[in-house]
Amino acid sequence: HELRTPIAAALAQGQLLAARLPPGHAERDQAEAMVEGLRQLARRIEKLLQLARAEAGVALRLEPVDLLVPLYLVAEEFTARPDVGARLRIDDGGIEQLMVAGDLDALAIALRNLIENAVRHGAAGAPIDIAVSEAGVLRVTSSGPVVPADRLAELSRPFVSHGGRGSGLGLSIVAAIAEQIGAQLTLHSPAPRQPDGIQAVLALTPNQDHDAAPE
């Protein structure tokens, strides 16, 4: 709150100032630029807070989680956005329930960052494909320029971004969460069976005991 509240207040004041000025006014343009800068700052702080939570062990509470629940909840957030919409395609293979070992909140954060990364860096208007398997493997595939192997190996480090866009924190957050829950994040570029793009693979540990009868 000590970080979020002052920025939210400044953002609200900037939006109010911009709304009071007529379109095309030089000071309105300045106010709108200030508002966009504050939005970017708010997003950067949110990412830093997520990374801090992940590295502090937010995902240490391992319990059975149905991966499809956070996946569809997070996907719904993105499909409601005009820049994503129907681009997001999910293939669950007809699986009704996919139990993995993890933490519900941490998995939602990881999924949100994986999809956001594909939206931000994927080719504009191109599909973003998400597939899951019964083995607990989730794949997020997008089109776009091929990432050189040496650069690809660094993308899961903090503040390393692809193409200079974004905060460079999204994949490092996913990597930190994966380490906490015993999962593995791997990146491929070009994406398998594609001439370009990138595929992020999150291999989770299937929870084998979720349907065992209670003693």
Secondary structure, 3 states (H helix, E strand, C coil): CCCHHHHHHHHHHHHHHHHHCCCCCHHHHHHHHHHHHHHHHHHHHHHHHHHHHHHCCCCCCCEEEECHHHHHHHHHHHHCCCCCHHHEEEECCCCCCCEEEECHHHHHHHHHHHHHHHHHHCCCCCCEEEEECCCCEEEEEECCCCCCHHHHCCCCCCCCCCCCCCCCCHHHHHHHHHHHHCCEEEEECCCCCCCCCEEEEEECCECCCCCCCCC
